[in-house]
Amino acid sequence: MSEKICIMTAYADETRALLKVLGQEVGNSVDWNNRLQFECFYKNKNWIVMQSGMGKVRAASMCQMIIDKYQVDTFFEFGFAGGLVETLNIGDIVVITGVSEHDIPNRSEIQLEQEIWRDYLFQVSASSITKFATDLSANPNITITKSTVICGDMDIYDREVRDKIAIESGAVAVNWESSAIVDVCAINNVKYIGIRAISDLCVSEDSGPIPEERVKRLQESTEAYVNALVDFSVLEVNA
C-alpha cells in the first residue's frame, strides 16, 4: 500500500514550487491566497498538497481540516520564511524545532499553557524531526539549520527590528503560520514536521516579489525537500 503524505503551504509561490517538483504544472490555477487542494501520485506515494492562505487563522483551520479528513499521524508544513540571522542564506532550509510568538499573550497563564503544549509536541515529534533532518542533510547542495522560528502577523524589512527580534527570541527565521499549526497539532496529538526555506533576509531591499534568481534557488531547496520525503517513512519512524 502506498503511503499518504499531506503537506500544507500558505500561499501561491510555496504551492507552485512544491507542485512543480511533483510534476504538476498548474500555471495560474494556483491563486495567491486562496484555500486550495491538489492530489497526485509521485514515486509510490499519494501526495496531498493543501494551500491554506496566509495567516494564523487560515493556517489553523486548514490544519484541523486535514487532521479530521485524512486522519494523519504526522503533519507536514512547507513554506518560505524570512531569515533573522546573518548566517542564513537564500535557499537554506530551517527544520523547525520550536515556535514562539512576536506578540505574546498578556495573560501569563495563557502563555504558560502554550509553552507546555508546544514543548510536549516537539518532544513527541523529536525522533521524526531528527530522522527527516538527517535524510535532508544527505543532500550536499542544501544547508540546513535545526532551530526555532518566531511568528507574527507582519512582514519585517527593517534591520534593527530584525536584529532585535533575533536576539530577544533566539529564533533564526520568521513566518506567519507555524505557531498556529503547532498548536493545532498539539491539541490533536499529531506529530509535526515543519520546514521553511529562506526567501529573504528581512531587509528593505528584499521587499516585494521574489526575484527570479531566488526563485531558482528556492526551487532547488523544494526539490531537496520532496526527495527527502520520498525516502522518509512515517510508518518506519512510528514502528
Residue frames as a rotation matrix with the C-alpha (Angstrom) as fourth column:
MET 1
0.578 0.816 0.000 0.00
0.816 -0.578 0.000 0.00
0.000 0.000 -1.000 0.00
SER 2
-0.179 -0.652 0.737 1.37
0.580 -0.675 -0.456 3.41
0.795 0.345 0.499 -0.94
GLU 3
-0.397 -0.061 -0.916 2.00
0.880 -0.310 -0.360 5.93
-0.262 -0.949 0.176 1.80
LYS 4
0.495 0.657 0.568 -0.03
0.733 -0.667 0.134 9.14
0.467 0.350 -0.812 2.05
ILE 5
-0.571 -0.699 -0.430 1.76
0.811 -0.562 -0.163 12.46
-0.128 -0.442 0.888 2.57
CYS 6
0.602 0.756 0.257 -0.29
0.760 -0.641 0.106 15.57
0.245 0.132 -0.960 3.40
ILE 7
-0.549 -0.815 -0.186 1.63
0.833 -0.550 -0.050 18.83
-0.062 -0.183 0.981 3.10
MET 8
0.618 0.771 -0.155 0.28
0.761 -0.636 -0.128 22.29
-0.197 -0.039 -0.980 3.89
THR 9
-0.606 -0.695 0.388 1.50
0.761 -0.649 0.025 25.52
0.234 0.310 0.922 2.33
ALA 10
-0.280 0.493 -0.824 0.28
0.508 -0.652 -0.563 29.06
-0.814 -0.576 -0.068 2.89
TYR 11
0.411 0.421 -0.809 0.43
-0.335 -0.755 -0.563 30.90
-0.848 0.502 -0.170 -0.43
ALA 12
0.951 0.278 -0.132 0.94
-0.220 0.314 -0.924 30.51
-0.216 0.908 0.360 -4.17
ASP 13
0.308 -0.902 -0.302 4.75
-0.865 -0.133 -0.484 30.75
0.396 0.411 -0.821 -4.50
GLU 14
-0.442 -0.440 0.782 5.20
-0.781 0.618 -0.094 27.92
-0.442 -0.651 -0.617 -2.00
THR 15
0.344 0.696 0.630 2.48
-0.225 0.713 -0.664 25.80
-0.912 0.086 0.402 -3.59
ARG 16
0.883 -0.030 -0.468 3.76
-0.469 -0.008 -0.883 26.23
0.022 1.000 -0.021 -7.14
ALA 17
-0.092 -0.996 -0.022 7.30
-0.973 0.095 -0.209 25.32
0.210 0.002 -0.978 -6.11
LEU 18
-0.407 -0.011 0.913 6.07
-0.543 0.807 -0.233 22.13
-0.734 -0.591 -0.334 -4.45
LEU 19
0.578 0.739 0.348 3.73
-0.124 0.500 -0.857 21.07
-0.807 0.452 0.380 -7.25
LYS 20
0.598 -0.440 -0.670 6.40
-0.793 -0.202 -0.576 21.70
0.118 0.875 -0.469 -9.89
VAL 21
-0.527 -0.813 0.248 8.68
-0.845 0.533 -0.047 19.15
-0.094 -0.234 -0.968 -8.22
LEU 22
-0.344 0.492 0.800 5.75
-0.158 0.809 -0.566 16.71
-0.925 -0.321 -0.200 -8.07
GLY 23
-0.906 -0.121 0.405 5.32
0.354 0.306 0.884 17.07
-0.231 0.944 -0.235 -11.84
GLN 24
0.101 0.995 0.028 2.13
0.942 -0.087 -0.325 19.09
-0.321 0.059 -0.945 -11.60
GLU 25
-0.891 -0.393 0.229 2.36
0.453 -0.816 0.360 22.08
0.045 0.424 0.905 -13.95
VAL 26
-0.114 0.934 -0.338 -0.50
0.931 -0.018 -0.365 24.17
-0.348 -0.356 -0.867 -12.61
GLY 27
-0.442 -0.111 0.890 0.31
0.659 -0.713 0.239 27.55
0.608 0.692 0.388 -14.13
ASN 28
-0.785 0.175 0.594 -2.03
-0.348 -0.918 -0.189 30.30
0.513 -0.355 0.782 -12.96
SER 29
0.119 0.898 -0.423 -4.55
0.029 0.422 0.906 27.89
0.992 -0.120 0.024 -11.45
VAL 30
-0.105 -0.215 -0.971 -2.89
0.969 0.199 -0.149 28.42
0.225 -0.956 0.188 -8.04
ASP 31
0.607 0.397 0.689 -4.36
0.254 -0.918 0.305 31.61
0.753 -0.010 -0.658 -6.62
TRP 32
-0.205 -0.834 0.512 -2.20
-0.250 -0.461 -0.851 33.76
0.946 -0.303 -0.114 -4.37
ASN 33
-0.853 -0.140 0.502 -4.03
-0.488 -0.124 -0.864 33.46
0.183 -0.982 0.037 -1.07
ASN 34
0.171 0.981 -0.092 -6.95
-0.907 0.193 0.374 31.06
0.384 0.019 0.923 -1.52
ARG 35
-0.111 -0.095 0.989 -7.66
-0.625 0.781 0.005 27.71
-0.773 -0.618 -0.146 0.10
LEU 36
0.329 0.125 -0.936 -6.81
-0.910 0.308 -0.278 25.06
0.253 0.943 0.215 -2.48
GLN 37
0.283 -0.206 0.937 -6.24
-0.430 0.846 0.316 21.31
-0.857 -0.492 0.150 -2.65
PHE 38
0.271 -0.275 -0.922 -4.17
-0.919 0.210 -0.333 19.24
0.285 0.938 -0.196 -5.08
GLU 39
0.459 -0.118 0.881 -3.67
-0.399 0.858 0.323 15.47
-0.794 -0.499 0.346 -5.16
CYS 40
0.467 -0.349 -0.812 -1.23
-0.805 0.211 -0.554 13.39
0.365 0.913 -0.183 -7.19
PHE 41
0.930 -0.262 0.259 0.75
0.128 0.889 0.441 10.14
-0.346 -0.376 0.860 -7.17
TYR 42
0.608 -0.792 -0.062 4.54
-0.605 -0.411 -0.682 10.52
0.514 0.451 -0.729 -7.19
LYS 43
-0.387 -0.887 -0.252 7.23
-0.553 0.443 -0.706 7.89
0.738 -0.134 -0.662 -6.55
ASN 44
-0.412 0.300 -0.860 4.91
0.391 0.911 0.131 5.38
0.823 -0.282 -0.493 -4.89
LYS 45
-0.741 0.243 -0.625 3.28
0.577 -0.245 -0.779 7.87
-0.343 -0.939 0.041 -2.55
ASN 46
0.196 0.855 0.480 -0.01
0.875 -0.373 0.308 9.70
0.442 0.360 -0.822 -2.60
TRP 47
-0.822 -0.525 -0.222 0.68
0.570 -0.765 -0.299 13.43
-0.012 -0.372 0.928 -2.21
ILE 48
0.374 0.920 0.114 -1.98
0.879 -0.391 0.274 15.82
0.297 -0.002 -0.955 -0.96
VAL 49
-0.769 -0.639 0.025 -0.96
0.620 -0.753 -0.221 19.48
0.160 -0.154 0.975 -1.08
MET 50
0.370 0.915 -0.160 -3.23
0.919 -0.335 0.209 21.93
0.137 -0.225 -0.965 0.72
GLN 51
-0.686 -0.512 0.517 -2.86
0.443 -0.857 -0.262 25.71
0.577 0.050 0.815 0.47
SER 52
-0.228 0.601 -0.766 -4.38
0.962 0.018 -0.272 27.45
-0.150 -0.799 -0.582 3.48
GLY 53
0.550 0.231 0.803 -3.89
0.314 -0.948 0.058 31.10
0.774 0.220 -0.594 2.65
MET 54
-0.444 -0.883 0.153 -1.67
0.235 -0.280 -0.931 33.32
0.864 -0.378 0.332 4.77
GLY 55
-0.239 0.258 0.936 -2.08
-0.770 -0.637 -0.021 33.98
0.591 -0.726 0.351 8.48
LYS 56
-0.916 -0.247 0.315 -2.66
-0.400 0.612 -0.682 32.03
-0.024 -0.751 -0.660 11.68
VAL 57
-0.144 0.944 0.298 -6.44
-0.634 0.143 -0.760 31.72
-0.760 -0.299 0.578 11.46
ARG 58
0.547 0.320 -0.774 -6.43
-0.830 0.324 -0.453 30.27
0.106 0.890 0.443 7.95
ALA 59
-0.378 -0.789 -0.484 -3.49
-0.642 0.600 -0.477 28.01
0.667 0.131 -0.734 8.77
ALA 60
-0.808 0.083 0.583 -5.10
-0.494 0.445 -0.747 26.68
-0.321 -0.892 -0.319 11.95
SER 61
0.195 0.976 0.093 -8.45
-0.698 0.205 -0.686 25.97
-0.689 0.068 0.722 10.30
MET 62
0.471 -0.082 -0.878 -6.85
-0.777 0.433 -0.457 24.18
0.418 0.898 0.140 7.33
CYS 63
-0.663 -0.749 -0.009 -4.59
-0.618 0.553 -0.558 22.19
0.423 -0.364 -0.829 9.65
GLN 64
-0.521 0.545 0.657 -7.62
-0.516 0.412 -0.751 20.97
-0.680 -0.730 0.066 11.62
MET 65
0.512 0.745 -0.428 -9.45
-0.786 0.203 -0.584 20.11
-0.348 0.635 0.689 8.40
ILE 66
0.020 -0.603 -0.798 -6.53
-0.749 0.519 -0.412 18.00
0.662 0.606 -0.441 7.18
ILE 67
-0.865 -0.353 0.356 -6.28
-0.500 0.561 -0.660 16.17
0.034 -0.748 -0.662 10.50
ASP 68
-0.179 0.896 0.406 -10.03
-0.561 0.246 -0.790 15.47
-0.808 -0.370 0.458 10.53
LYS 69
0.599 0.518 -0.611 -10.34
-0.773 0.175 -0.610 14.47
-0.209 0.837 0.505 6.88
TYR 70
0.370 -0.552 -0.747 -7.17
-0.549 0.519 -0.655 12.44
0.750 0.653 -0.111 6.36
GLN 71
0.990 0.068 0.124 -6.53
-0.141 0.525 0.839 11.15
-0.008 -0.848 0.529 9.91
VAL 72
0.410 -0.908 -0.084 -2.82
-0.148 0.024 -0.989 11.89
0.900 0.418 -0.125 9.55
ASP 73
0.711 -0.296 -0.638 -0.33
0.698 0.404 0.591 10.73
0.083 -0.866 0.494 12.17
THR 74
-0.276 -0.844 -0.459 2.30
0.721 -0.498 0.482 13.28
-0.635 -0.198 0.746 11.12
PHE 75
0.816 0.576 -0.048 1.56
0.443 -0.677 -0.587 16.76
-0.370 0.458 -0.808 9.80
PHE 76
-0.226 -0.915 0.334 3.96
0.937 -0.110 0.332 18.29
-0.267 0.388 0.882 7.25
GLU 77
0.786 0.362 -0.501 4.29
0.245 -0.926 -0.286 22.06
-0.568 0.102 -0.817 6.90
PHE 78
-0.166 -0.823 0.543 6.26
0.956 0.001 0.295 23.53
-0.244 0.568 0.787 3.98
GLY 79
0.866 0.480 0.140 6.90
0.499 -0.822 -0.273 27.15
-0.016 0.306 -0.952 3.15
PHE 80
-0.008 -0.836 0.548 9.25
0.557 -0.459 -0.693 30.09
0.831 0.300 0.469 2.86
ALA 81
0.704 0.179 -0.688 10.46
0.700 -0.338 0.629 32.39
-0.120 -0.924 -0.363 5.63
GLY 82
0.713 -0.499 0.492 12.49
-0.266 -0.843 -0.468 35.50
0.648 0.202 -0.734 6.34
GLY 83
0.210 -0.738 -0.642 15.93
0.757 0.538 -0.372 34.90
0.619 -0.407 0.671 7.81
LEU 84
0.971 0.215 0.109 16.71
0.084 -0.727 0.681 36.76
0.226 -0.652 -0.724 11.03
VAL 85
0.568 -0.823 -0.004 20.41
-0.008 -0.010 1.000 35.95
-0.823 -0.568 -0.012 11.31
GLU 86
0.380 -0.494 -0.782 23.34
-0.865 -0.490 -0.111 36.73
-0.328 0.719 -0.613 9.01
THR 87
-0.570 -0.676 0.467 24.49
-0.498 0.737 0.457 33.10
-0.653 0.028 -0.757 8.94
LEU 88
0.091 0.677 0.730 21.50
0.420 0.639 -0.644 32.13
-0.903 0.366 -0.226 6.79
ASN 89
-0.856 -0.326 -0.401 21.50
-0.245 -0.427 0.870 32.41
-0.455 0.843 0.286 3.02
ILE 90
0.022 0.882 -0.470 18.71
-0.957 -0.117 -0.264 32.38
-0.288 0.456 0.842 0.44
GLY 91
0.243 0.176 -0.954 17.56
-0.634 0.773 -0.019 28.80
0.734 0.609 0.299 -0.12
ASP 92
-0.866 -0.498 0.030 18.85
-0.321 0.511 -0.797 27.48
0.382 -0.700 -0.603 3.21
ILE 93
0.057 0.905 -0.421 16.35
-0.019 0.422 0.906 25.23
0.998 -0.044 0.041 4.95
VAL 94
-0.631 -0.123 0.766 15.28
-0.739 -0.202 -0.642 25.65
0.234 -0.972 0.037 8.57
VAL 95
-0.303 0.517 -0.801 13.96
0.321 0.846 0.425 22.48
0.897 -0.129 -0.423 10.19
ILE 96
0.011 0.409 0.913 11.65
-0.599 -0.728 0.334 23.82
0.800 -0.551 0.237 12.90
THR 97
-0.463 -0.243 -0.852 12.37
0.466 0.751 -0.467 22.61
0.754 -0.613 -0.235 16.45
GLY 98
-0.394 0.397 -0.829 10.29
0.820 -0.255 -0.513 25.19
-0.415 -0.882 -0.225 18.33
VAL 99
-0.174 0.407 0.897 7.99
0.633 -0.651 0.418 28.16
0.754 0.641 -0.144 17.82
SER 100
-0.528 0.097 -0.844 7.31
0.702 -0.508 -0.498 31.44
-0.477 -0.856 0.200 19.61
GLU 101
0.470 0.795 0.384 5.13
0.882 -0.438 -0.173 34.49
0.031 0.420 -0.907 19.09
HIS 102
-0.502 -0.560 0.659 6.15
0.548 -0.796 -0.258 38.01
0.669 0.231 0.706 18.12
ASP 103
-0.331 0.499 0.801 3.23
-0.690 -0.707 0.155 39.28
0.643 -0.502 0.578 20.20
ILE 104
-0.830 -0.043 -0.556 3.00
0.260 0.852 -0.455 37.10
0.493 -0.522 -0.696 23.30
PRO 105
0.223 0.969 -0.106 -0.27
0.529 -0.029 0.848 36.85
0.819 -0.245 -0.519 25.30
ASN 106
-0.364 -0.337 0.868 -0.55
-0.436 -0.762 -0.479 39.40
0.823 -0.553 0.130 28.13
ARG 107
0.671 0.511 0.538 -2.01
-0.733 0.344 0.588 36.70
0.115 -0.788 0.605 30.40
SER 108
-0.305 -0.937 0.170 0.80
-0.952 0.306 -0.016 34.63
-0.037 -0.167 -0.985 31.90
GLU 109
-0.147 0.292 0.945 -1.38
-0.340 0.882 -0.325 31.54
-0.929 -0.369 -0.030 32.30
ILE 110
0.890 0.446 -0.093 -2.18
-0.204 0.208 -0.957 31.54
-0.407 0.871 0.276 28.57
GLN 111
0.395 -0.830 -0.394 1.48
-0.853 -0.171 -0.494 31.87
0.342 0.531 -0.775 27.66
LEU 112
-0.412 -0.549 0.727 2.44
-0.810 0.586 -0.017 29.07
-0.417 -0.596 -0.687 30.07
GLU 113
0.341 0.633 0.695 -0.19
-0.166 0.768 -0.618 26.75
-0.925 0.096 0.366 28.63
GLN 114
0.897 -0.059 -0.439 1.06
-0.442 -0.069 -0.894 27.45
0.022 0.996 -0.088 25.10
GLU 115
0.005 -0.999 -0.047 4.63
-0.968 0.007 -0.250 26.69
0.250 0.047 -0.967 26.09
ILE 116
-0.286 -0.055 0.957 3.69
-0.582 0.803 -0.127 23.43
-0.761 -0.593 -0.262 27.81
TRP 117
0.688 0.631 0.359 1.68
-0.064 0.545 -0.836 22.16
-0.723 0.552 0.416 24.82
ARG 118
0.801 -0.406 -0.440 4.37
-0.552 -0.217 -0.805 23.19
0.231 0.888 -0.398 22.33
ASP 119
-0.213 -0.913 0.348 7.21
-0.974 0.225 -0.007 21.65
-0.072 -0.341 -0.937 24.34
TYR 120
-0.012 0.302 0.953 5.26
-0.312 0.904 -0.291 18.41
-0.950 -0.301 0.083 24.56
LEU 121
0.911 0.408 -0.060 4.60
-0.166 0.229 -0.959 18.34
-0.378 0.884 0.276 20.81
PHE 122
0.493 -0.783 -0.379 8.25
-0.760 -0.176 -0.625 18.82
0.423 0.596 -0.682 19.92
GLN 123
-0.310 -0.547 0.778 9.24
-0.834 0.549 0.053 16.13
-0.456 -0.632 -0.626 22.41
VAL 124
0.214 0.467 0.858 6.94
-0.032 0.881 -0.471 13.52
-0.976 0.073 0.204 20.86
SER 125
0.986 0.147 -0.075 7.91
-0.067 -0.062 -0.996 14.67
-0.151 0.987 -0.052 17.36
ALA 126
0.417 -0.902 -0.112 11.66
-0.690 -0.395 0.607 14.68
-0.592 -0.176 -0.787 18.09
SER 127
-0.221 -0.550 0.805 12.54
0.108 0.807 0.581 11.32
-0.969 0.215 -0.119 16.54
SER 128
0.494 0.476 0.728 10.58
0.780 0.128 -0.613 12.12
-0.385 0.870 -0.308 13.36
ILE 129
0.963 -0.166 -0.212 12.17
-0.217 -0.945 -0.246 15.56
-0.159 0.283 -0.946 13.08
THR 130
0.154 -0.976 0.154 15.65
-0.574 0.038 0.818 14.14
-0.805 -0.214 -0.554 13.62
LYS 131
-0.105 -0.160 0.982 15.19
0.514 0.836 0.191 11.40
-0.851 0.525 -0.005 11.03
PHE 132
0.766 0.441 0.468 13.81
0.621 -0.322 -0.715 13.83
-0.165 0.838 -0.520 8.46
ALA 133
0.805 -0.532 -0.264 16.62
-0.503 -0.847 0.173 16.34
-0.316 -0.007 -0.949 9.10
THR 134
-0.084 -0.853 0.515 19.14
-0.230 0.520 0.823 13.52
-0.969 -0.050 -0.240 8.66
ASP 135
0.167 0.236 0.957 17.58
0.805 0.528 -0.270 12.47
-0.569 0.816 -0.102 5.36
LEU 136
0.957 0.270 0.106 17.52
0.284 -0.796 -0.534 16.09
-0.059 0.541 -0.839 4.18
SER 137
0.586 -0.791 -0.177 21.13
-0.570 -0.557 0.605 16.77
-0.577 -0.253 -0.777 5.19
ALA 138
0.154 -0.511 0.845 22.27
0.444 0.800 0.403 13.93
-0.883 0.313 0.350 2.92
ASN 139
0.738 0.126 0.663 21.89
0.664 -0.313 -0.679 16.38
0.122 0.942 -0.314 0.02
PRO 140
-0.149 -0.923 -0.354 25.31
0.937 -0.246 0.248 18.13
-0.316 -0.295 0.902 -0.29
ASN 141
-0.597 -0.068 0.799 23.78
0.558 -0.751 0.352 21.11
0.577 0.656 0.487 -2.10
ILE 142
0.397 0.838 0.374 21.47
0.140 -0.458 0.878 22.09
0.907 -0.296 -0.300 0.76
THR 143
-0.806 -0.580 0.117 22.35
0.016 -0.219 -0.976 23.83
0.592 -0.784 0.186 4.02
ILE 144
0.266 0.938 -0.224 20.00
0.316 0.134 0.939 23.02
0.911 -0.321 -0.261 6.87
THR 145
-0.788 -0.368 0.494 19.61
-0.329 -0.425 -0.843 24.54
0.520 -0.827 0.214 10.33
LYS 146
-0.077 0.752 -0.654 17.58
0.707 0.504 0.496 22.96
0.702 -0.424 -0.571 13.11
SER 147
-0.959 -0.266 -0.094 16.18
0.263 -0.720 -0.642 25.83
0.103 -0.640 0.761 15.15
THR 148
-0.189 0.905 -0.381 13.18
0.736 -0.126 -0.666 27.74
-0.650 -0.406 -0.642 16.43
VAL 149
-0.642 0.114 0.758 11.15
0.540 -0.635 0.552 30.22
0.545 0.764 0.346 14.41
ILE 150
-0.703 0.451 -0.550 9.07
0.270 -0.547 -0.793 33.18
-0.658 -0.705 0.263 15.55
CYS 151
-0.494 0.640 0.589 5.65
0.827 0.137 0.545 34.00
0.268 0.756 -0.597 14.13
GLY 152
-0.472 0.392 -0.790 3.62
0.303 -0.769 -0.563 37.17
-0.828 -0.505 0.244 13.80
ASP 153
0.383 0.723 0.575 1.06
0.846 -0.024 -0.533 38.85
-0.372 0.691 -0.620 11.58
MET 154
0.799 -0.196 -0.568 3.54
-0.293 -0.953 -0.083 41.22
-0.525 0.233 -0.819 9.99
ASP 155
0.697 -0.677 0.237 6.37
0.577 0.332 -0.746 41.37
0.427 0.657 0.622 7.47
ILE 156
0.657 -0.579 -0.482 9.77
0.217 -0.468 0.857 42.53
-0.722 -0.668 -0.182 8.70
TYR 157
0.582 -0.504 0.638 12.02
0.724 -0.036 -0.689 44.57
0.371 0.863 0.344 6.41
ASP 158
0.726 -0.358 0.587 13.98
-0.471 -0.881 0.045 46.64
0.501 -0.309 -0.808 8.93
ARG 159
-0.004 -0.835 -0.551 17.47
0.061 0.550 -0.833 45.56
0.998 -0.037 0.049 10.03
GLU 160
-0.714 -0.290 0.637 17.20
-0.549 -0.332 -0.767 47.00
0.434 -0.897 0.078 13.54
VAL 161
0.229 0.879 0.418 13.82
-0.971 0.236 0.035 45.37
-0.068 -0.414 0.908 14.15
ARG 162
0.661 -0.028 -0.750 15.08
-0.307 0.902 -0.304 42.10
0.685 0.431 0.587 12.68
ASP 163
-0.336 -0.911 -0.238 18.19
-0.041 0.266 -0.963 42.03
0.941 -0.314 -0.127 14.85
LYS 164
-0.549 0.214 0.808 16.22
-0.820 -0.324 -0.472 42.91
0.161 -0.922 0.353 17.98
ILE 165
0.565 0.825 0.011 13.73
-0.821 0.561 0.104 40.10
0.080 -0.068 0.994 17.40
ALA 166
0.436 -0.470 -0.767 16.51
-0.106 0.820 -0.563 37.60
0.894 0.327 0.308 16.74
ILE 167
-0.641 -0.741 0.201 18.32
-0.244 -0.052 -0.968 38.48
0.728 -0.670 -0.147 19.98
GLU 168
-0.418 0.539 0.732 15.21
-0.908 -0.216 -0.359 38.52
-0.036 -0.814 0.579 22.16
SER 169
0.595 0.804 0.002 13.64
-0.799 0.592 -0.106 35.34
-0.087 0.062 0.994 20.77
GLY 170
-0.253 -0.753 0.608 16.62
-0.484 0.642 0.595 33.20
-0.838 -0.143 -0.527 19.84
ALA 171
0.607 0.541 0.583 14.78
0.271 0.549 -0.791 32.34
-0.747 0.638 0.186 16.60
VAL 172
-0.537 -0.841 0.068 16.63
0.297 -0.113 0.948 32.23
-0.789 0.530 0.310 13.28
ALA 173
-0.909 0.288 0.300 13.65
0.262 -0.164 0.951 32.83
0.323 0.943 0.074 10.98
VAL 174
-0.653 0.729 -0.205 10.21
-0.228 -0.447 -0.865 34.42
-0.722 -0.518 0.458 10.96
ASN 175
-0.871 0.487 0.059 6.93
0.180 0.205 0.962 33.46
0.457 0.849 -0.267 9.31
TRP 176
-0.485 0.765 0.423 3.21
-0.761 -0.608 0.227 33.94
0.431 -0.211 0.877 9.82
GLU 177
0.291 0.889 -0.353 1.72
-0.716 0.447 0.536 30.47
0.635 0.097 0.767 10.32
SER 178
-0.336 -0.492 -0.803 3.91
-0.127 0.869 -0.479 27.89
0.933 -0.059 -0.354 12.09
SER 179
-0.947 -0.057 0.316 2.92
-0.316 -0.009 -0.949 28.59
0.057 -0.998 -0.010 15.69
ALA 180
-0.077 0.994 0.082 -0.79
-0.963 -0.053 -0.264 28.18
-0.258 -0.099 0.961 14.90
ILE 181
0.317 0.129 -0.940 -0.14
-0.600 0.795 -0.094 24.90
0.735 0.593 0.329 13.10
VAL 182
-0.692 -0.645 -0.325 1.94
-0.100 0.532 -0.841 23.60
0.715 -0.549 -0.432 16.00
ASP 183
-0.738 0.450 0.502 -0.84
-0.634 -0.208 -0.745 24.46
-0.231 -0.868 0.439 18.46
VAL 184
0.324 0.894 -0.310 -3.46
-0.945 0.317 -0.075 22.58
0.031 0.317 0.948 16.44
CYS 185
0.066 -0.385 -0.921 -1.17
-0.315 0.867 -0.385 19.55
0.947 0.315 -0.064 16.09
ALA 186
-0.884 -0.441 0.156 -0.54
-0.254 0.172 -0.952 19.59
0.393 -0.881 -0.264 19.84
ILE 187
-0.336 0.849 0.408 -4.24
-0.884 -0.136 -0.447 19.70
-0.324 -0.511 0.796 20.67
ASN 188
0.627 0.630 -0.458 -4.89
-0.770 0.592 -0.239 16.77
0.120 0.503 0.856 18.33
ASN 189
0.334 -0.593 0.733 -1.83
-0.380 0.626 0.680 14.77
-0.862 -0.506 -0.016 19.44
VAL 190
0.941 -0.072 0.329 -0.49
0.331 0.380 -0.864 14.70
-0.063 0.922 0.382 15.87
LYS 191
0.088 -0.985 -0.149 3.27
0.699 -0.045 0.713 14.76
-0.709 -0.167 0.685 15.26
TYR 192
0.933 0.207 -0.296 4.65
0.009 -0.832 -0.554 17.76
-0.361 0.514 -0.778 13.39
ILE 193
-0.106 -0.960 0.259 7.48
0.801 0.072 0.594 18.21
-0.589 0.270 0.761 10.89
GLY 194
0.894 0.428 -0.129 7.82
0.302 -0.791 -0.532 21.77
-0.330 0.437 -0.837 9.61
ILE 195
-0.224 -0.965 0.134 10.45
0.857 -0.130 0.499 23.26
-0.464 0.226 0.856 7.33
ARG 196
0.841 0.385 -0.379 10.95
0.178 -0.860 -0.479 26.73
-0.510 0.336 -0.792 5.93
ALA 197
0.077 -0.793 0.604 13.22
0.996 0.039 -0.076 27.72
0.037 0.607 0.794 3.05
ILE 198
-0.089 -0.192 -0.977 14.76
0.460 -0.878 0.130 31.16
-0.883 -0.438 0.167 3.44
SER 199
0.340 0.341 0.876 13.38
0.940 -0.143 -0.309 33.50
0.020 0.929 -0.370 0.77
ASP 200
0.446 -0.209 0.870 14.65
0.088 -0.957 -0.275 36.84
0.890 0.200 -0.409 2.14
LEU 201
-0.381 -0.705 -0.599 16.72
0.749 0.144 -0.646 38.32
0.542 -0.695 0.473 4.95
CYS 202
0.424 0.704 -0.570 14.13
0.905 -0.353 0.238 40.71
-0.034 -0.616 -0.787 6.41
VAL 203
-0.507 -0.574 -0.643 15.74
0.447 -0.813 0.373 43.85
-0.737 -0.099 0.669 4.98
SER 204
0.152 0.694 -0.703 14.17
-0.233 -0.666 -0.708 46.62
-0.960 0.272 0.060 2.93
GLU 205
-0.390 -0.377 -0.840 15.93
-0.876 -0.129 0.465 45.63
-0.284 0.917 -0.280 -0.29
ASP 206
-0.998 0.032 0.049 14.23
0.043 0.973 0.227 42.22
-0.040 0.228 -0.973 -0.11
SER 207
-0.307 0.949 -0.077 10.65
-0.082 -0.107 -0.991 43.55
-0.948 -0.297 0.111 -0.02
GLY 208
0.056 0.431 -0.901 8.38
-0.943 -0.273 -0.189 42.91
-0.327 0.860 0.392 -2.98
PRO 209
0.903 0.354 -0.245 8.15
-0.425 0.824 -0.376 39.91
0.068 0.443 0.894 -5.34
ILE 210
0.452 -0.758 0.470 10.83
0.034 0.541 0.841 37.21
-0.891 -0.364 0.270 -5.06
PRO 211
0.130 -0.476 -0.870 13.50
-0.904 -0.417 0.093 37.83
-0.407 0.774 -0.485 -7.78
GLU 212
0.760 0.259 -0.596 13.92
-0.576 0.692 -0.434 35.16
0.300 0.673 0.676 -10.45
GLU 213
-0.171 -0.905 -0.390 17.39
-0.440 0.424 -0.791 34.07
0.882 0.037 -0.470 -9.28
ARG 214
-0.696 -0.013 0.718 15.98
-0.708 0.178 -0.683 33.43
-0.119 -0.984 -0.133 -5.81
VAL 215
0.450 0.893 0.000 13.02
-0.857 0.432 -0.283 31.53
-0.252 0.127 0.959 -7.24
LYS 216
0.409 -0.387 -0.826 15.51
-0.457 0.697 -0.553 29.14
0.790 0.604 0.108 -8.84
ARG 217
-0.687 -0.720 0.100 17.37
-0.415 0.275 -0.868 28.63
0.597 -0.637 -0.487 -5.56
LEU 218
-0.377 0.647 0.663 14.11
-0.832 0.079 -0.550 28.10
-0.408 -0.759 0.508 -3.66
GLN 219
0.612 0.579 -0.538 13.04
-0.770 0.590 -0.241 25.58
0.178 0.563 0.807 -6.30
GLU 220
-0.134 -0.755 -0.641 16.25
-0.334 0.644 -0.689 23.62
0.933 0.122 -0.339 -5.66
SER 221
-0.841 -0.130 0.526 15.51
-0.537 0.084 -0.839 23.62
0.065 -0.988 -0.140 -1.94
THR 222
0.128 0.975 0.182 11.95
-0.927 0.183 -0.328 22.47
-0.353 -0.126 0.927 -2.61
GLU 223
0.468 -0.028 -0.883 13.23
-0.578 0.746 -0.330 19.60
0.669 0.665 0.333 -4.75
ALA 224
-0.642 -0.748 -0.167 15.59
-0.293 0.441 -0.848 18.54
0.708 -0.496 -0.503 -1.95
TYR 225
-0.559 0.528 0.640 12.65
-0.774 -0.056 -0.630 18.63
-0.296 -0.848 0.440 0.48
VAL 226
0.518 0.806 -0.288 10.48
-0.854 0.469 -0.224 16.41
-0.045 0.362 0.931 -1.72
ASN 227
0.136 -0.553 -0.822 13.35
-0.405 0.726 -0.556 13.96
0.904 0.409 -0.125 -2.32
ALA 228
-0.848 -0.425 0.317 13.86
-0.434 0.214 -0.875 13.68
0.304 -0.880 -0.366 1.43
LEU 229
-0.157 0.881 0.445 10.15
-0.867 0.092 -0.489 13.00
-0.472 -0.463 0.750 1.88
VAL 230
0.437 0.253 -0.863 10.30
-0.735 0.653 -0.181 10.28
0.517 0.714 0.472 -0.79
ASP 231
-0.315 -0.688 -0.654 12.86
-0.085 0.707 -0.703 8.44
0.945 -0.166 -0.281 1.35
PHE 232
-0.830 0.012 0.558 11.19
-0.547 -0.215 -0.809 9.31
0.110 -0.977 0.185 4.64
SER 233
-0.367 0.715 -0.596 8.73
0.178 0.683 0.709 6.82
0.913 0.153 -0.378 6.08
VAL 234
-0.145 0.436 0.888 6.30
-0.878 -0.471 0.088 7.84
0.456 -0.767 0.451 8.79
LEU 235
0.816 0.500 -0.289 5.47
-0.360 0.832 0.421 4.16
0.451 -0.240 0.860 9.26
GLU 236
0.211 -0.839 -0.502 9.13
0.458 0.539 -0.707 3.34
0.863 -0.081 0.498 9.88
VAL 237
-0.598 -0.429 0.677 9.53
-0.294 -0.669 -0.683 6.13
0.745 -0.608 0.274 12.46
ASN 238
0.018 0.747 0.665 6.38
-0.964 -0.165 0.211 5.02
0.267 -0.644 0.717 14.27
ALA 239
0.371 0.111 -0.922 7.30
-0.171 0.984 0.049 1.33
0.913 0.140 0.384 14.30
